[in-house]
Amino acid sequence: MLIRGKRAIYEYLKRLGENGKGKMKTSKEAAQLIFIDCAPYRARSIQYWANFWLQHNRLPVSRQGRHQKTIRLIDDEDIAEECHI
């Protein structure tokens, strides 16, 4: 995502001032250039990344895949107590 994200930001910012195009149209064009699946959320993501880049001079940290997807039985207090006994 890092290389594509930076390239998308570059294409978005480069095209932003052309012929009075709006942000959404410009971000859609950048998404079509960079990503195979050009879904509407990609265009919104590019706008978010560009704003974050301009404010912090870096891309935002992705939280994707960093949450616990299953409930562990050992986390249940009753089951943990039974295991200790």
Gaussian input, Z-matrix of N, CA and C with variables (Angstrom, degrees):
# hf/3-21g

backbone

0 1
 N
 C     1     B1
 C     2     B2     1     A1
 N     3     B3     2     A2     1     D1
 C     4     B4     3     A3     2     D2
 C     5     B5     4     A4     3     D3
 N     6     B6     5     A5     4     D4
 C     7     B7     6     A6     5     D5
 C     8     B8     7     A7     6     D6
 N     9     B9     8     A8     7     D7
 C    10    B10     9     A9     8     D8
 C    11    B11    10    A10     9     D9
 N    12    B12    11    A11    10    D10
 C    13    B13    12    A12    11    D11
 C    14    B14    13    A13    12    D12
 N    15    B15    14    A14    13    D13
 C    16    B16    15    A15    14    D14
 C    17    B17    16    A16    15    D15
 N    18    B18    17    A17    16    D16
 C    19    B19    18    A18    17    D17
 C    20    B20    19    A19    18    D18
 N    21    B21    20    A20    19    D19
 C    22    B22    21    A21    20    D20
 C    23    B23    22    A22    21    D21
 N    24    B24    23    A23    22    D22
 C    25    B25    24    A24    23    D23
 C    26    B26    25    A25    24    D24
 N    27    B27    26    A26    25    D25
 C    28    B28    27    A27    26    D26
 C    29    B29    28    A28    27    D27
 N    30    B30    29    A29    28    D28
 C    31    B31    30    A30    29    D29
 C    32    B32    31    A31    30    D30
 N    33    B33    32    A32    31    D31
 C    34    B34    33    A33    32    D32
 C    35    B35    34    A34    33    D33
 N    36    B36    35    A35    34    D34
 C    37    B37    36    A36    35    D35
 C    38    B38    37    A37    36    D36
 N    39    B39    38    A38    37    D37
 C    40    B40    39    A39    38    D38
 C    41    B41    40    A40    39    D39
 N    42    B42    41    A41    40    D40
 C    43    B43    42    A42    41    D41
 C    44    B44    43    A43    42    D42
 N    45    B45    44    A44    43    D43
 C    46    B46    45    A45    44    D44
 C    47    B47    46    A46    45    D45
 N    48    B48    47    A47    46    D46
 C    49    B49    48    A48    47    D47
 C    50    B50    49    A49    48    D48
 N    51    B51    50    A50    49    D49
 C    52    B52    51    A51    50    D50
 C    53    B53    52    A52    51    D51
 N    54    B54    53    A53    52    D52
 C    55    B55    54    A54    53    D53
 C    56    B56    55    A55    54    D54
 N    57    B57    56    A56    55    D55
 C    58    B58    57    A57    56    D56
 C    59    B59    58    A58    57    D57
 N    60    B60    59    A59    58    D58
 C    61    B61    60    A60    59    D59
 C    62    B62    61    A61    60    D60
 N    63    B63    62    A62    61    D61
 C    64    B64    63    A63    62    D62
 C    65    B65    64    A64    63    D63
 N    66    B66    65    A65    64    D64
 C    67    B67    66    A66    65    D65
 C    68    B68    67    A67    66    D66
 N    69    B69    68    A68    67    D67
 C    70    B70    69    A69    68    D68
 C    71    B71    70    A70    69    D69
 N    72    B72    71    A71    70    D70
 C    73    B73    72    A72    71    D71
 C    74    B74    73    A73    72    D72
 N    75    B75    74    A74    73    D73
 C    76    B76    75    A75    74    D74
 C    77    B77    76    A76    75    D75
 N    78    B78    77    A77    76    D76
 C    79    B79    78    A78    77    D77
 C    80    B80    79    A79    78    D78
 N    81    B81    80    A80    79    D79
 C    82    B82    81    A81    80    D80
 C    83    B83    82    A82    81    D81
 N    84    B84    83    A83    82    D82
 C    85    B85    84    A84    83    D83
 C    86    B86    85    A85    84    D84
 N    87    B87    86    A86    85    D85
 C    88    B88    87    A87    86    D86
 C    89    B89    88    A88    87    D87
 N    90    B90    89    A89    88    D88
 C    91    B91    90    A90    89    D89
 C    92    B92    91    A91    90    D90
 N    93    B93    92    A92    91    D91
 C    94    B94    93    A93    92    D92
 C    95    B95    94    A94    93    D93
 N    96    B96    95    A95    94    D94
 C    97    B97    96    A96    95    D95
 C    98    B98    97    A97    96    D96
 N    99    B99    98    A98    97    D97
 C   100   B100    99    A99    98    D98
 C   101   B101   100   A100    99    D99
 N   102   B102   101   A101   100   D100
 C   103   B103   102   A102   101   D101
 C   104   B104   103   A103   102   D102
 N   105   B105   104   A104   103   D103
 C   106   B106   105   A105   104   D104
 C   107   B107   106   A106   105   D105
 N   108   B108   107   A107   106   D106
 C   109   B109   108   A108   107   D107
 C   110   B110   109   A109   108   D108
 N   111   B111   110   A110   109   D109
 C   112   B112   111   A111   110   D110
 C   113   B113   112   A112   111   D111
 N   114   B114   113   A113   112   D112
 C   115   B115   114   A114   113   D113
 C   116   B116   115   A115   114   D114
 N   117   B117   116   A116   115   D115
 C   118   B118   117   A117   116   D116
 C   119   B119   118   A118   117   D117
 N   120   B120   119   A119   118   D118
 C   121   B121   120   A120   119   D119
 C   122   B122   121   A121   120   D120
 N   123   B123   122   A122   121   D121
 C   124   B124   123   A123   122   D122
 C   125   B125   124   A124   123   D123
 N   126   B126   125   A125   124   D124
 C   127   B127   126   A126   125   D125
 C   128   B128   127   A127   126   D126
 N   129   B129   128   A128   127   D127
 C   130   B130   129   A129   128   D128
 C   131   B131   130   A130   129   D129
 N   132   B132   131   A131   130   D130
 C   133   B133   132   A132   131   D131
 C   134   B134   133   A133   132   D132
 N   135   B135   134   A134   133   D133
 C   136   B136   135   A135   134   D134
 C   137   B137   136   A136   135   D135
 N   138   B138   137   A137   136   D136
 C   139   B139   138   A138   137   D137
 C   140   B140   139   A139   138   D138
 N   141   B141   140   A140   139   D139
 C   142   B142   141   A141   140   D140
 C   143   B143   142   A142   141   D141
 N   144   B144   143   A143   142   D142
 C   145   B145   144   A144   143   D143
 C   146   B146   145   A145   144   D144
 N   147   B147   146   A146   145   D145
 C   148   B148   147   A147   146   D146
 C   149   B149   148   A148   147   D147
 N   150   B150   149   A149   148   D148
 C   151   B151   150   A150   149   D149
 C   152   B152   151   A151   150   D150
 N   153   B153   152   A152   151   D151
 C   154   B154   153   A153   152   D152
 C   155   B155   154   A154   153   D153
 N   156   B156   155   A155   154   D154
 C   157   B157   156   A156   155   D155
 C   158   B158   157   A157   156   D156
 N   159   B159   158   A158   157   D157
 C   160   B160   159   A159   158   D158
 C   161   B161   160   A160   159   D159
 N   162   B162   161   A161   160   D160
 C   163   B163   162   A162   161   D161
 C   164   B164   163   A163   162   D162
 N   165   B165   164   A164   163   D163
 C   166   B166   165   A165   164   D164
 C   167   B167   166   A166   165   D165
 N   168   B168   167   A167   166   D166
 C   169   B169   168   A168   167   D167
 C   170   B170   169   A169   168   D168
 N   171   B171   170   A170   169   D169
 C   172   B172   171   A171   170   D170
 C   173   B173   172   A172   171   D171
 N   174   B174   173   A173   172   D172
 C   175   B175   174   A174   173   D173
 C   176   B176   175   A175   174   D174
 N   177   B177   176   A176   175   D175
 C   178   B178   177   A177   176   D176
 C   179   B179   178   A178   177   D177
 N   180   B180   179   A179   178   D178
 C   181   B181   180   A180   179   D179
 C   182   B182   181   A181   180   D180
 N   183   B183   182   A182   181   D181
 C   184   B184   183   A183   182   D182
 C   185   B185   184   A184   183   D183
 N   186   B186   185   A185   184   D184
 C   187   B187   186   A186   185   D185
 C   188   B188   187   A187   186   D186
 N   189   B189   188   A188   187   D187
 C   190   B190   189   A189   188   D188
 C   191   B191   190   A190   189   D189
 N   192   B192   191   A191   190   D190
 C   193   B193   192   A192   191   D191
 C   194   B194   193   A193   192   D192
 N   195   B195   194   A194   193   D193
 C   196   B196   195   A195   194   D194
 C   197   B197   196   A196   195   D195
 N   198   B198   197   A197   196   D196
 C   199   B199   198   A198   197   D197
 C   200   B200   199   A199   198   D198
 N   201   B201   200   A200   199   D199
 C   202   B202   201   A201   200   D200
 C   203   B203   202   A202   201   D201
 N   204   B204   203   A203   202   D202
 C   205   B205   204   A204   203   D203
 C   206   B206   205   A205   204   D204
 N   207   B207   206   A206   205   D205
 C   208   B208   207   A207   206   D206
 C   209   B209   208   A208   207   D207
 N   210   B210   209   A209   208   D208
 C   211   B211   210   A210   209   D209
 C   212   B212   211   A211   210   D210
 N   213   B213   212   A212   211   D211
 C   214   B214   213   A213   212   D212
 C   215   B215   214   A214   213   D213
 N   216   B216   215   A215   214   D214
 C   217   B217   216   A216   215   D215
 C   218   B218   217   A217   216   D216
 N   219   B219   218   A218   217   D217
 C   220   B220   219   A219   218   D218
 C   221   B221   220   A220   219   D219
 N   222   B222   221   A221   220   D220
 C   223   B223   222   A222   221   D221
 C   224   B224   223   A223   222   D222
 N   225   B225   224   A224   223   D223
 C   226   B226   225   A225   224   D224
 C   227   B227   226   A226   225   D225
 N   228   B228   227   A227   226   D226
 C   229   B229   228   A228   227   D227
 C   230   B230   229   A229   228   D228
 N   231   B231   230   A230   229   D229
 C   232   B232   231   A231   230   D230
 C   233   B233   232   A232   231   D231
 N   234   B234   233   A233   232   D232
 C   235   B235   234   A234   233   D233
 C   236   B236   235   A235   234   D234
 N   237   B237   236   A236   235   D235
 C   238   B238   237   A237   236   D236
 C   239   B239   238   A238   237   D237
 N   240   B240   239   A239   238   D238
 C   241   B241   240   A240   239   D239
 C   242   B242   241   A241   240   D240
 N   243   B243   242   A242   241   D241
 C   244   B244   243   A243   242   D242
 C   245   B245   244   A244   243   D243
 N   246   B246   245   A245   244   D244
 C   247   B247   246   A246   245   D245
 C   248   B248   247   A247   246   D246
 N   249   B249   248   A248   247   D247
 C   250   B250   249   A249   248   D248
 C   251   B251   250   A250   249   D249
 N   252   B252   251   A251   250   D250
 C   253   B253   252   A252   251   D251
 C   254   B254   253   A253   252   D252

   B1=1.4379
   B2=1.5145
   B3=1.3016
   B4=1.4580
   B5=1.5221
   B6=1.3250
   B7=1.4631
   B8=1.5209
   B9=1.3304
   B10=1.4638
   B11=1.5191
   B12=1.3283
   B13=1.4597
   B14=1.5189
   B15=1.3218
   B16=1.4648
   B17=1.5222
   B18=1.3273
   B19=1.4618
   B20=1.5297
   B21=1.3245
   B22=1.4594
   B23=1.5266
   B24=1.3178
   B25=1.4656
   B26=1.5268
   B27=1.3243
   B28=1.4646
   B29=1.5313
   B30=1.3292
   B31=1.4669
   B32=1.5230
   B33=1.3228
   B34=1.4594
   B35=1.5267
   B36=1.3256
   B37=1.4660
   B38=1.5303
   B39=1.3264
   B40=1.4640
   B41=1.5285
   B42=1.3209
   B43=1.4561
   B44=1.5366
   B45=1.2877
   B46=1.4616
   B47=1.5277
   B48=1.3058
   B49=1.4603
   B50=1.5131
   B51=1.3272
   B52=1.4587
   B53=1.5227
   B54=1.3007
   B55=1.4622
   B56=1.5274
   B57=1.2928
   B58=1.4572
   B59=1.5179
   B60=1.3288
   B61=1.4622
   B62=1.5226
   B63=1.3098
   B64=1.4504
   B65=1.5216
   B66=1.3108
   B67=1.4614
   B68=1.5172
   B69=1.3306
   B70=1.4603
   B71=1.5263
   B72=1.3175
   B73=1.4650
   B74=1.5277
   B75=1.3127
   B76=1.4544
   B77=1.5280
   B78=1.3116
   B79=1.4659
   B80=1.5293
   B81=1.3380
   B82=1.4635
   B83=1.5235
   B84=1.3298
   B85=1.4651
   B86=1.5251
   B87=1.3197
   B88=1.4654
   B89=1.5262
   B90=1.3277
   B91=1.4637
   B92=1.5264
   B93=1.3265
   B94=1.4607
   B95=1.5245
   B96=1.3159
   B97=1.4721
   B98=1.5271
   B99=1.3088
   B100=1.4591
   B101=1.5240
   B102=1.3088
   B103=1.4622
   B104=1.5226
   B105=1.3213
   B106=1.4591
   B107=1.5226
   B108=1.3132
   B109=1.4649
   B110=1.5292
   B111=1.2944
   B112=1.4659
   B113=1.5245
   B114=1.3067
   B115=1.4618
   B116=1.5295
   B117=1.3433
   B118=1.4737
   B119=1.5308
   B120=1.3355
   B121=1.4673
   B122=1.5246
   B123=1.3292
   B124=1.4740
   B125=1.5290
   B126=1.3164
   B127=1.4669
   B128=1.5325
   B129=1.3274
   B130=1.4735
   B131=1.5241
   B132=1.3242
   B133=1.4626
   B134=1.5210
   B135=1.3207
   B136=1.4683
   B137=1.5232
   B138=1.3191
   B139=1.4653
   B140=1.5225
   B141=1.3236
   B142=1.4597
   B143=1.5276
   B144=1.3500
   B145=1.4631
   B146=1.5278
   B147=1.3319
   B148=1.4663
   B149=1.5233
   B150=1.3257
   B151=1.4691
   B152=1.5217
   B153=1.3210
   B154=1.4609
   B155=1.5265
   B156=1.3354
   B157=1.4646
   B158=1.5362
   B159=1.3125
   B160=1.4653
   B161=1.5291
   B162=1.3186
   B163=1.4549
   B164=1.5282
   B165=1.3479
   B166=1.4668
   B167=1.5308
   B168=1.3322
   B169=1.4637
   B170=1.5345
   B171=1.3201
   B172=1.4620
   B173=1.5197
   B174=1.3230
   B175=1.4599
   B176=1.5196
   B177=1.3287
   B178=1.4650
   B179=1.5262
   B180=1.3155
   B181=1.4500
   B182=1.5290
   B183=1.3114
   B184=1.4530
   B185=1.5232
   B186=1.3058
   B187=1.4654
   B188=1.5299
   B189=1.3252
   B190=1.4511
   B191=1.5251
   B192=1.3259
   B193=1.4570
   B194=1.5122
   B195=1.3102
   B196=1.4639
   B197=1.5195
   B198=1.2972
   B199=1.4563
   B200=1.5273
   B201=1.2944
   B202=1.4523
   B203=1.5218
   B204=1.3191
   B205=1.4479
   B206=1.5225
   B207=1.3134
   B208=1.4549
   B209=1.5212
   B210=1.2959
   B211=1.4596
   B212=1.5218
   B213=1.3030
   B214=1.4592
   B215=1.5207
   B216=1.3182
   B217=1.4585
   B218=1.5209
   B219=1.3245
   B220=1.4686
   B221=1.5317
   B222=1.3329
   B223=1.4614
   B224=1.5299
   B225=1.3185
   B226=1.4628
   B227=1.5242
   B228=1.3347
   B229=1.4699
   B230=1.5253
   B231=1.3284
   B232=1.4638
   B233=1.5211
   B234=1.3045
   B235=1.4617
   B236=1.5238
   B237=1.3365
   B238=1.4680
   B239=1.5260
   B240=1.3320
   B241=1.4725
   B242=1.5279
   B243=1.3134
   B244=1.4719
   B245=1.5252
   B246=1.3301
   B247=1.4687
   B248=1.5266
   B249=1.3208
   B250=1.4714
   B251=1.5244
   B252=1.3157
   B253=1.4615
   B254=1.5056
   A1=110.74
   A2=116.46
   A3=120.07
   A4=111.92
   A5=117.94
   A6=120.74
   A7=110.35
   A8=117.04
   A9=119.53
   A10=111.19
   A11=116.88
   A12=120.43
   A13=111.99
   A14=115.78
   A15=119.14
   A16=111.05
   A17=116.64
   A18=120.33
   A19=110.60
   A20=117.17
   A21=121.24
   A22=111.06
   A23=116.44
   A24=120.71
   A25=110.04
   A26=116.10
   A27=120.79
   A28=110.77
   A29=116.79
   A30=120.43
   A31=111.07
   A32=117.15
   A33=121.95
   A34=111.03
   A35=116.84
   A36=120.26
   A37=111.41
   A38=116.87
   A39=121.00
   A40=110.64
   A41=118.02
   A42=122.72
   A43=113.71
   A44=118.02
   A45=121.69
   A46=113.00
   A47=118.84
   A48=120.76
   A49=115.00
   A50=118.63
   A51=121.47
   A52=112.32
   A53=117.23
   A54=125.14
   A55=114.31
   A56=118.42
   A57=121.80
   A58=114.85
   A59=117.42
   A60=120.45
   A61=109.46
   A62=115.29
   A63=120.19
   A64=111.34
   A65=115.08
   A66=120.79
   A67=111.87
   A68=117.18
   A69=120.10
   A70=111.23
   A71=117.21
   A72=120.42
   A73=110.25
   A74=116.43
   A75=120.90
   A76=111.33
   A77=117.46
   A78=119.76
   A79=111.19
   A80=118.18
   A81=120.75
   A82=110.75
   A83=117.22
   A84=120.92
   A85=110.89
   A86=116.50
   A87=120.34
   A88=110.50
   A89=117.54
   A90=121.15
   A91=110.58
   A92=117.61
   A93=121.07
   A94=111.45
   A95=116.44
   A96=119.90
   A97=112.63
   A98=117.39
   A99=121.89
   A100=113.27
   A101=117.96
   A102=121.65
   A103=111.75
   A104=116.36
   A105=121.85
   A106=109.86
   A107=116.48
   A108=120.65
   A109=108.47
   A110=114.80
   A111=120.20
   A112=110.05
   A113=117.01
   A114=122.08
   A115=109.26
   A116=117.18
   A117=119.90
   A118=113.70
   A119=117.40
   A120=118.29
   A121=111.39
   A122=117.78
   A123=120.26
   A124=110.62
   A125=116.14
   A126=120.12
   A127=110.37
   A128=116.27
   A129=119.17
   A130=110.68
   A131=117.04
   A132=120.72
   A133=111.06
   A134=116.39
   A135=120.32
   A136=110.10
   A137=117.56
   A138=120.32
   A139=110.75
   A140=116.73
   A141=120.88
   A142=110.55
   A143=116.78
   A144=120.91
   A145=110.71
   A146=116.83
   A147=120.35
   A148=110.89
   A149=117.04
   A150=119.72
   A151=111.13
   A152=117.04
   A153=121.36
   A154=110.07
   A155=116.57
   A156=121.76
   A157=110.85
   A158=116.30
   A159=119.88
   A160=112.13
   A161=117.23
   A162=120.74
   A163=113.29
   A164=116.87
   A165=120.53
   A166=114.58
   A167=117.35
   A168=123.48
   A169=112.31
   A170=116.35
   A171=123.00
   A172=108.27
   A173=116.09
   A174=120.33
   A175=110.17
   A176=117.87
   A177=119.74
   A178=110.62
   A179=116.52
   A180=122.34
   A181=108.56
   A182=116.35
   A183=120.75
   A184=109.93
   A185=116.57
   A186=122.33
   A187=111.32
   A188=116.90
   A189=120.82
   A190=110.95
   A191=115.84
   A192=121.56
   A193=114.94
   A194=118.57
   A195=121.11
   A196=113.20
   A197=116.76
   A198=119.18
   A199=109.17
   A200=115.62
   A201=120.97
   A202=108.82
   A203=116.87
   A204=121.38
   A205=112.96
   A206=117.76
   A207=120.85
   A208=109.56
   A209=114.73
   A210=120.64
   A211=107.34
   A212=116.45
   A213=120.05
   A214=109.03
   A215=115.01
   A216=119.28
   A217=111.82
   A218=117.15
   A219=120.86
   A220=110.89
   A221=118.03
   A222=120.98
   A223=112.21
   A224=116.40
   A225=120.78
   A226=108.42
   A227=117.32
   A228=121.75
   A229=112.33
   A230=116.88
   A231=120.10
   A232=111.58
   A233=116.87
   A234=120.99
   A235=110.41
   A236=117.13
   A237=120.53
   A238=110.00
   A239=116.77
   A240=120.84
   A241=110.70
   A242=116.93
   A243=120.40
   A244=111.04
   A245=116.81
   A246=120.24
   A247=110.95
   A248=117.09
   A249=120.31
   A250=111.89
   A251=116.77
   A252=121.22
   A253=108.46
   D1=-29.12
   D2=-174.09
   D3=-59.77
   D4=-50.50
   D5=-177.50
   D6=-69.32
   D7=-44.91
   D8=178.58
   D9=-64.10
   D10=-38.38
   D11=179.43
   D12=-62.69
   D13=-45.31
   D14=179.51
   D15=-66.02
   D16=-39.67
   D17=178.72
   D18=-65.81
   D19=-39.78
   D20=178.52
   D21=-64.29
   D22=-41.31
   D23=177.33
   D24=-62.29
   D25=-44.34
   D26=179.61
   D27=-59.81
   D28=-49.10
   D29=-179.09
   D30=-63.77
   D31=-39.13
   D32=179.13
   D33=-63.53
   D34=-50.70
   D35=-177.42
   D36=-68.14
   D37=-33.84
   D38=179.22
   D39=-64.98
   D40=-38.98
   D41=-176.27
   D42=-90.68
   D43=-8.56
   D44=-170.47
   D45=-59.24
   D46=-40.49
   D47=-176.29
   D48=-90.81
   D49=1.23
   D50=-175.66
   D51=-73.05
   D52=124.48
   D53=170.24
   D54=49.42
   D55=33.25
   D56=176.29
   D57=67.11
   D58=25.44
   D59=178.06
   D60=-68.66
   D61=146.28
   D62=178.07
   D63=-81.31
   D64=172.30
   D65=-178.55
   D66=-64.76
   D67=-41.61
   D68=-176.28
   D69=-67.58
   D70=-44.49
   D71=179.83
   D72=-64.07
   D73=-40.93
   D74=179.48
   D75=-66.13
   D76=-42.53
   D77=179.97
   D78=-69.28
   D79=-32.37
   D80=174.72
   D81=-64.43
   D82=-41.69
   D83=177.80
   D84=-62.42
   D85=-43.42
   D86=179.05
   D87=-64.52
   D88=-39.10
   D89=178.95
   D90=-64.94
   D91=-39.52
   D92=179.07
   D93=-65.47
   D94=-33.99
   D95=179.12
   D96=-71.99
   D97=-38.06
   D98=-169.19
   D99=-95.53
   D100=-42.66
   D101=-171.29
   D102=-105.87
   D103=145.37
   D104=178.13
   D105=-69.95
   D106=-50.64
   D107=178.11
   D108=-92.33
   D109=106.63
   D110=-174.44
   D111=-95.74
   D112=69.85
   D113=178.64
   D114=-81.55
   D115=157.11
   D116=-178.78
   D117=-58.62
   D118=-30.16
   D119=-179.67
   D120=-66.31
   D121=-26.03
   D122=177.39
   D123=-63.22
   D124=-42.61
   D125=-179.56
   D126=-63.85
   D127=-42.23
   D128=177.96
   D129=-66.32
   D130=-36.77
   D131=178.25
   D132=-63.68
   D133=-41.61
   D134=179.62
   D135=-61.95
   D136=-41.72
   D137=177.60
   D138=-62.48
   D139=-43.57
   D140=179.15
   D141=-63.04
   D142=-46.12
   D143=-179.64
   D144=-61.30
   D145=-42.05
   D146=-178.71
   D147=-64.35
   D148=-44.41
   D149=177.84
   D150=-62.47
   D151=-42.58
   D152=178.84
   D153=-63.59
   D154=-42.42
   D155=179.85
   D156=-61.37
   D157=-43.92
   D158=-178.87
   D159=-66.68
   D160=-31.63
   D161=-179.71
   D162=-83.02
   D163=-38.61
   D164=-170.83
   D165=-117.10
   D166=-6.22
   D167=-179.25
   D168=58.40
   D169=34.16
   D170=174.82
   D171=-160.99
   D172=163.88
   D173=176.90
   D174=-82.50
   D175=152.92
   D176=178.09
   D177=-69.11
   D178=152.33
   D179=178.74
   D180=-75.89
   D181=130.84
   D182=178.89
   D183=-82.08
   D184=132.96
   D185=178.02
   D186=-99.65
   D187=5.56
   D188=-176.83
   D189=-63.08
   D190=129.91
   D191=177.03
   D192=79.21
   D193=9.60
   D194=-176.33
   D195=-105.83
   D196=18.89
   D197=178.00
   D198=-117.68
   D199=155.67
   D200=-179.74
   D201=-74.15
   D202=124.43
   D203=-175.27
   D204=-93.91
   D205=-18.47
   D206=-179.09
   D207=-126.31
   D208=157.86
   D209=176.72
   D210=-94.82
   D211=123.81
   D212=178.56
   D213=-84.06
   D214=138.79
   D215=-179.79
   D216=-65.00
   D217=-32.73
   D218=-177.49
   D219=-67.10
   D220=-19.29
   D221=177.98
   D222=-75.05
   D223=-17.69
   D224=176.41
   D225=-75.43
   D226=123.94
   D227=-175.64
   D228=-60.17
   D229=-40.25
   D230=-178.57
   D231=-65.67
   D232=-42.75
   D233=179.99
   D234=-68.80
   D235=-39.85
   D236=178.31
   D237=-61.80
   D238=-40.98
   D239=178.96
   D240=-64.24
   D241=-42.30
   D242=178.08
   D243=-62.68
   D244=-37.86
   D245=179.02
   D246=-65.62
   D247=-37.84
   D248=179.69
   D249=-68.35
   D250=-31.93
   D251=179.76
   D252=-74.95

